[in-house]
Amino acid sequence: MDPLLVYLVFVALVWCKRALWLSAIRRSDPPIRPVAAGPGSPRVSVIIPARNEERNIGRCLDSILVQDYPDYEVIVVDDRSGDRTPEILEDYRGRSGGRLRIVRVEQLPPGWTGKNHAMWVGSRAAASDWLLFTDADTRHDRLCLASAVTTALKGDIDFLTLAPETESVTFWEKTVQPLAVSSIALWFDPRKVNDPKSGVVIANGQFILVRRSVYEAVGGSQAVKDRVVEDVELARLVRGSGHAIKFLDGTLLYATRMYSSLAEIKTGWTRIFTHLFEKNVAALAHKIFLFLFFSIGPFAALAAAAARTAGSGVGSPELTLSAAVCALIVVIRAAGNLRVRTNPVYALLHPVGSAVMVWILGICVWRVLADRPSPWRGDQLR
């Protein structure tokens, strides 16, 4: 049998398996529905690290300061901002009725990454039994806090982290972001993440709701002060200490716009992937292979088959099968885009997005081999 046909059939089977996986995830991990807070809801301290967030912090606070929740405070840690962030924060503080507090960090102590230190400073200033760490580039539904706390209390969850709706505005965001987010979910199956026996740990630092007693018992952000993917490392410590962790679908509760340009996408995901896979070149190379073999290869086969038959007016099994496989991939990707609330039409650009992912992962490999730090918000992270 023609090796190309064997390859295409194999790829089709793998994508069908992914479709079944996506369907199973939808059934086992539906989005958390917004609900009102119950009686006796605990006090929560919402902690927002912010460095040079003049573009985002206003929108974030607009949603955080109007939460339909009976007892909470908001602490923004202004981490050495050099833009208009301090002025914006002062304006919001004056209009918050005393709910918003600002803590200013003037200098980063040796051995810390900026966000970890800001989280630690915020936790020291907090006066609640529950802490919610969330990022400045998030936007929250009015019932977000109530829904998350209710979910944690009902499920006896000590550490709740939520996946957001990923907002995409520009061409490159719509082309790459859904693919990057869905790849994380594919590589770190939520069902395994939520199984304490699996050993698979992942977390999303954009939204971490944790019991203060648990956070402090594992050493808090101080215990992971030099880690770049502090969310995963903190989750690993919490699970290792025997406490309950859940990673759930929060797409109906909050949204984030992580990056707004191809340059930001490259910088941001390079940092994430480099450290998520612990600078393991073999692991990064494996992910490059997956994109080349399962995402780009079928489209390359279609282009080659179309070129061979062009002008002849006669089709071929290779052309027919490769076209069918590419159509299957686009349909499955469109369904995935809908799950992360992104325009499904951009699934047609799957090979383009995959090529960008290969480029980003290749940069990760180069940075590891060349021992280059990952630049992020003015810091150099190793």
C-alpha positions as CSV (number, residue, x, y, z in Angstrom):
1,M,0.0,0.0,0.0
2,D,1.2,3.5,-0.8
3,P,3.0,4.9,2.3
4,L,1.4,8.3,1.8
5,L,-2.1,6.7,2.0
6,V,-1.1,4.8,5.2
7,Y,0.2,8.0,6.7
8,L,-3.0,9.9,5.9
9,V,-5.2,7.2,7.3
10,F,-3.1,7.1,10.5
11,V,-3.4,10.9,10.8
12,A,-7.2,10.8,10.3
13,L,-7.5,8.1,13.0
14,V,-5.5,10.2,15.5
15,W,-7.7,13.3,14.8
16,C,-10.8,11.2,15.2
17,K,-9.4,10.2,18.6
18,R,-8.9,13.8,19.4
19,A,-12.5,14.6,18.4
20,L,-13.8,11.8,20.8
21,W,-11.5,13.2,23.5
22,L,-13.0,16.7,23.0
23,S,-16.5,15.3,23.2
24,A,-15.6,13.4,26.4
25,I,-14.1,16.6,27.9
26,R,-17.3,18.5,27.1
27,R,-19.3,15.9,29.0
28,S,-17.0,15.5,32.0
29,D,-15.9,19.1,32.3
30,P,-18.7,21.4,31.4
31,P,-18.2,25.2,32.0
32,I,-19.0,26.4,35.5
33,R,-22.3,28.2,35.4
34,P,-22.6,31.6,37.1
35,V,-24.4,31.3,40.5
36,A,-25.1,33.7,43.4
37,A,-23.1,33.4,46.6
38,G,-24.6,31.3,49.3
39,P,-25.2,32.3,52.9
40,G,-22.1,32.5,55.1
41,S,-19.8,32.9,52.1
42,P,-16.2,33.5,53.4
43,R,-14.3,36.8,53.0
44,V,-12.0,36.8,49.9
45,S,-9.0,38.9,49.1
46,V,-8.6,39.4,45.4
47,I,-4.9,40.0,44.6
48,I,-3.8,41.5,41.3
49,P,-0.1,41.8,40.4
50,A,0.3,44.6,38.0
51,R,3.4,45.9,36.2
52,N,3.0,48.4,33.4
53,E,-0.6,47.5,32.9
54,E,-2.0,50.8,31.8
55,R,-3.6,49.1,28.9
56,N,-5.5,46.4,30.9
57,I,-5.9,47.4,34.6
58,G,-8.9,49.6,34.1
59,R,-11.0,47.0,32.4
60,C,-10.0,44.4,35.0
61,L,-10.9,46.7,37.9
62,D,-14.2,47.7,36.2
63,S,-15.2,44.0,36.5
64,I,-13.6,43.1,39.8
65,L,-15.0,46.1,41.8
66,V,-18.6,45.3,40.9
67,Q,-18.6,41.6,41.9
68,D,-21.9,40.4,43.3
69,Y,-20.3,39.0,46.4
70,P,-21.0,39.9,50.0
71,D,-17.5,40.2,51.5
72,Y,-14.3,40.8,49.6
73,E,-11.4,43.2,49.3
74,V,-9.2,44.0,46.3
75,I,-5.4,44.4,46.6
76,V,-3.4,45.6,43.5
77,V,0.3,45.2,43.8
78,D,1.9,47.8,41.7
79,D,5.2,46.1,40.8
80,R,7.6,48.8,39.8
81,S,5.4,50.2,37.0
82,G,6.9,52.9,34.9
83,D,3.8,53.8,32.9
84,R,0.5,55.3,33.9
85,T,-0.5,52.3,36.0
86,P,0.0,54.2,39.3
87,E,-2.2,57.1,38.2
88,I,-4.9,54.8,37.0
89,L,-4.9,52.9,40.3
90,E,-5.1,56.0,42.4
91,D,-8.2,57.1,40.4
92,Y,-9.9,53.7,40.9
93,R,-9.0,53.7,44.6
94,G,-10.7,57.1,45.1
95,R,-13.8,55.8,43.5
96,S,-13.9,52.3,45.2
97,G,-15.4,53.2,48.5
98,G,-12.5,51.8,50.4
99,R,-12.6,48.4,48.7
100,L,-9.4,48.8,46.7
101,R,-6.0,48.9,48.3
102,I,-2.7,49.5,46.5
103,V,0.6,48.1,47.6
104,R,3.7,49.5,45.8
105,V,6.8,47.5,45.1
106,E,9.8,49.7,44.5
107,Q,12.5,47.0,44.2
108,L,12.7,43.3,43.3
109,P,14.6,41.4,46.0
110,P,17.4,39.0,44.7
111,G,16.2,35.5,43.8
112,W,12.6,36.4,43.0
113,T,10.7,36.8,39.8
114,G,8.5,39.9,39.7
115,K,5.1,38.2,39.7
116,N,6.0,35.8,42.5
117,H,7.2,38.6,44.7
118,A,4.1,40.7,43.9
119,M,1.8,37.7,44.8
120,W,3.7,37.2,48.0
121,V,3.5,40.9,48.9
122,G,-0.2,40.9,48.2
123,S,-0.8,37.8,50.3
124,R,1.0,39.5,53.2
125,A,-1.4,42.4,53.0
126,A,-4.5,40.3,52.7
127,A,-7.0,39.9,55.5
128,S,-9.1,36.9,54.4
129,D,-9.3,33.2,54.7
130,W,-9.4,32.8,50.9
131,L,-7.1,34.3,48.3
132,L,-7.9,34.9,44.7
133,F,-4.9,35.6,42.5
134,T,-5.9,37.0,39.1
135,D,-4.1,38.8,36.4
136,A,-4.5,42.4,35.2
137,D,-5.4,41.3,31.7
138,T,-8.6,39.5,32.8
139,R,-12.2,40.5,32.7
140,H,-14.7,38.9,35.1
141,D,-18.4,38.2,35.0
142,R,-20.3,39.9,37.9
143,L,-20.9,36.4,39.5
144,C,-17.4,35.1,38.8
145,L,-16.2,35.3,42.4
146,A,-19.4,34.0,43.9
147,S,-19.4,31.0,41.4
148,A,-15.8,30.1,42.0
149,V,-16.2,30.2,45.8
150,T,-19.4,28.2,45.7
151,T,-17.7,25.6,43.5
152,A,-14.7,25.4,45.8
153,L,-16.8,25.0,48.9
154,K,-19.3,22.5,47.5
155,G,-16.4,20.4,46.1
156,D,-14.2,20.7,49.2
157,I,-11.5,22.1,46.9
158,D,-8.5,23.8,48.4
159,F,-6.9,25.1,45.2
160,L,-9.2,26.0,42.3
161,T,-7.8,27.2,39.0
162,L,-9.9,28.0,36.0
163,A,-9.4,28.1,32.2
164,P,-10.7,31.4,30.7
165,E,-12.5,32.4,27.6
166,T,-9.6,33.5,25.3
167,E,-10.4,36.8,23.7
168,S,-8.8,37.2,20.2
169,V,-9.1,40.4,18.3
170,T,-6.3,40.7,15.7
171,F,-5.6,38.3,12.9
172,W,-2.7,36.6,14.6
173,E,-4.6,36.2,17.9
174,K,-7.4,34.4,16.1
175,T,-5.0,32.3,14.2
176,V,-2.6,31.2,17.0
177,Q,-4.2,31.7,20.4
178,P,-7.0,29.0,20.2
179,L,-4.4,26.5,18.9
180,A,-1.9,27.3,21.7
181,V,-4.6,27.0,24.3
182,S,-6.1,23.8,23.0
183,S,-2.6,22.3,22.7
184,I,-2.1,22.9,26.4
185,A,-5.4,21.1,27.1
186,L,-4.4,18.2,24.8
187,W,-1.0,17.8,26.4
188,F,-2.3,18.1,29.9
189,D,-5.7,16.3,29.8
190,P,-8.0,18.0,32.4
191,R,-9.3,14.6,33.5
192,K,-5.7,13.5,34.5
193,V,-5.0,16.9,36.0
194,N,-8.0,16.5,38.3
195,D,-7.1,12.9,39.2
196,P,-4.8,13.1,42.3
197,K,-3.3,9.7,41.3
198,S,-2.2,10.6,37.8
199,G,0.8,12.8,38.7
200,V,-0.2,15.3,35.9
201,V,-0.2,18.8,37.3
202,I,-1.1,22.1,35.5
203,A,-2.6,25.4,36.7
204,N,-3.5,28.7,35.3
205,G,-2.0,31.7,37.1
206,Q,-4.7,34.0,35.6
207,F,-7.1,32.6,38.2
208,I,-6.1,30.7,41.3
209,L,-8.5,30.6,44.3
210,V,-6.8,29.0,47.3
211,R,-7.4,28.6,51.0
212,R,-5.0,30.9,52.7
213,S,-4.2,28.2,55.3
214,V,-3.1,25.9,52.5
215,Y,-1.2,28.6,50.6
216,E,0.8,29.4,53.7
217,A,1.2,25.8,54.7
218,V,3.2,25.0,51.5
219,G,5.2,28.2,51.8
220,G,3.1,30.3,49.4
221,S,4.8,32.2,46.6
222,Q,8.0,32.4,48.6
223,A,8.4,28.6,48.1
224,V,8.4,29.1,44.3
225,K,10.0,32.6,44.2
226,D,12.4,31.9,41.4
227,R,10.1,29.8,39.2
228,V,8.8,31.2,35.9
229,V,5.7,28.9,35.7
230,E,4.9,29.6,39.4
231,D,1.3,28.5,39.0
232,V,2.2,25.0,38.1
233,E,4.9,24.8,40.8
234,L,2.5,26.1,43.4
235,A,-0.1,23.6,42.3
236,R,2.4,20.8,42.6
237,L,3.3,21.8,46.1
238,V,-0.4,21.9,47.1
239,R,-1.1,18.5,45.6
240,G,2.1,17.1,47.1
241,S,0.9,18.1,50.6
242,G,-2.3,16.1,50.1
243,H,-4.7,19.0,49.4
244,A,-7.5,19.0,46.8
245,I,-6.8,20.7,43.4
246,K,-9.2,21.2,40.6
247,F,-8.6,22.7,37.1
248,L,-12.1,23.5,35.7
249,D,-13.7,25.3,32.8
250,G,-14.2,29.0,33.7
251,T,-15.1,30.3,30.2
252,L,-18.5,31.6,31.4
253,L,-16.9,33.3,34.4
254,Y,-14.0,35.3,33.1
255,A,-12.0,36.1,30.0
256,T,-8.5,37.2,29.1
257,R,-6.8,38.8,26.2
258,M,-3.2,37.6,26.7
259,Y,-1.5,39.1,23.8
260,S,-2.4,41.6,21.0
261,S,0.3,41.1,18.4
262,L,2.4,38.4,16.8
263,A,5.5,39.7,18.6
264,E,3.7,39.5,22.0
265,I,2.4,36.0,21.1
266,K,5.9,34.9,20.3
267,T,7.5,36.3,23.5
268,G,4.7,35.1,25.8
269,W,4.4,31.5,24.6
270,T,8.2,31.2,24.3
271,R,8.4,32.0,28.0
272,I,5.5,29.6,28.9
273,F,6.6,26.6,26.8
274,T,10.3,26.9,27.7
275,H,9.5,26.7,31.4
276,L,6.4,24.6,31.3
277,F,8.5,21.8,29.8
278,E,11.3,22.6,32.2
279,K,13.8,23.5,29.5
280,N,13.7,19.9,28.2
281,V,14.9,20.0,24.6
282,A,13.6,16.5,23.9
283,A,10.1,17.4,25.2
284,L,10.1,20.6,23.1
285,A,11.3,18.7,20.0
286,H,8.6,16.2,20.5
287,K,5.9,18.9,20.4
288,I,7.5,20.3,17.2
289,F,7.3,16.8,15.7
290,L,3.6,16.5,16.6
291,F,2.8,19.8,14.8
292,L,4.8,18.8,11.7
293,F,3.4,15.3,11.5
294,F,-0.2,15.7,12.4
295,S,-1.0,19.4,11.5
296,I,1.3,20.5,8.7
297,G,2.0,17.2,7.0
298,P,-1.5,16.6,5.7
299,F,-1.8,20.1,4.2
300,A,1.6,19.7,2.6
301,A,0.4,16.3,1.1
302,L,-2.7,18.0,-0.2
303,A,-0.7,20.8,-1.9
304,A,1.7,18.2,-3.4
305,A,-1.1,16.0,-4.7
306,A,-2.9,19.0,-6.1
307,A,0.3,20.2,-7.9
308,R,0.8,16.7,-9.4
309,T,-2.7,16.5,-10.8
310,A,-3.1,20.1,-11.9
311,G,-3.9,20.5,-15.6
312,S,-4.5,16.7,-16.1
313,G,-8.2,16.9,-15.1
314,V,-7.8,13.6,-13.4
315,G,-7.9,13.1,-9.6
316,S,-5.9,10.7,-7.5
317,P,-6.4,8.7,-4.3
318,E,-3.7,10.9,-2.7
319,L,-5.6,14.1,-3.6
320,T,-9.0,12.8,-2.4
321,L,-7.7,11.3,0.8
322,S,-5.5,14.3,1.7
323,A,-8.4,16.7,1.0
324,A,-10.7,14.6,3.2
325,V,-8.1,14.5,6.1
326,C,-7.5,18.3,5.9
327,A,-11.3,18.9,5.9
328,L,-11.6,16.6,9.0
329,I,-8.8,18.6,10.8
330,V,-10.5,21.9,10.0
331,V,-13.9,20.7,11.3
332,I,-12.4,19.4,14.5
333,R,-10.4,22.6,15.0
334,A,-13.6,24.6,14.4
335,A,-15.3,22.7,17.2
336,G,-12.3,23.4,19.4
337,N,-12.5,27.1,18.6
338,L,-16.1,27.1,19.6
339,R,-15.2,25.5,23.0
340,V,-12.8,28.4,23.7
341,R,-15.3,30.9,22.3
342,T,-13.3,31.9,19.3
343,N,-14.5,32.4,15.7
344,P,-14.5,28.9,14.1
345,V,-13.8,30.3,10.6
346,Y,-10.1,30.7,11.7
347,A,-9.8,26.9,11.8
348,L,-9.2,27.2,8.1
349,L,-5.8,28.7,9.0
350,H,-4.8,25.7,11.1
351,P,-1.6,25.0,9.0
352,V,-0.6,28.7,9.4
353,G,-1.1,28.6,13.1
354,S,0.7,25.3,13.4
355,A,3.7,26.8,11.5
356,V,3.8,29.7,14.0
357,M,3.7,27.1,16.9
358,V,6.6,25.3,15.3
359,W,8.5,28.6,15.0
360,I,7.8,29.4,18.7
361,L,8.8,26.0,19.9
362,G,11.9,26.2,17.8
363,I,12.8,29.5,19.5
364,C,12.3,27.7,22.8
365,V,14.8,25.0,21.8
366,W,17.3,27.6,20.7
367,R,17.0,29.6,23.9
368,V,17.6,26.4,26.0
369,L,20.6,25.3,23.9
370,A,22.1,28.9,23.9
371,D,21.3,29.4,27.6
372,R,19.4,32.6,26.8
373,P,16.9,34.0,29.3
374,S,13.3,34.7,28.5
375,P,12.5,38.4,28.4
376,W,9.2,39.3,30.1
377,R,8.0,42.8,31.2
378,G,11.5,44.1,31.5
379,D,12.9,41.2,33.5
380,Q,15.1,38.4,32.2
381,L,13.8,35.1,33.4
382,R,15.9,32.0,33.6
